[in-house]
Amino acid sequence: MYKVLSRITIIAILCLFSLANKSIAADSTFTNHVDIDLSRMSATMVYSIVYQMVTEPKKFVGKRIKMKGAFSSYYDEAVDRRFYGCVIKDALACCSQGLAFETFKPRKYPKDFPSEGSPITIIGRFDYEKEEDGIGFPIIRNAIFIK
């Protein structure tokens, strides 16, 4: 009886380790998962998708977004907050579209950020920030910079 119980215990422990390894593998796969990869689209397509994100943000909330563009920042004195953005130019380079983003880890501006206009690629989760006056804006949360 003792041998049977110890074998069952060992099998149960091995099964738990097996399940734990599968969930760890699934988590690492998820971090590489992107729902919308703007970095691989044509300029016209990017412009169209970002326009949709700005005008119909509820459709995109929670999606993981990857985008490539130029780094931009803006300090709004009215709310005492610095905003960061990834700006994408269209095919004719006349009309820019961009999305604000927040970094995953806190960073100090300007030393921990690229210089204005530098090329960047970020991945983060799309969200829509609502403000008290009812006006809001789309934002990429928990963004990480990709080399």
Secondary structure, 3 states (H helix, E strand, C coil): CHHHHHHHHHHHHHHHHHHHHHHHHHHHHHHHCCCEEHHHCCHHHHHHHHHHHHHCHHHCCCCEEEEEEEEEEEEECCCCEEEEEEEEECCCCCCEEEEEEEECCCCCCCCCCCCCCCEEEEEEEEEEEECCCCCEEEEEEEEEECC
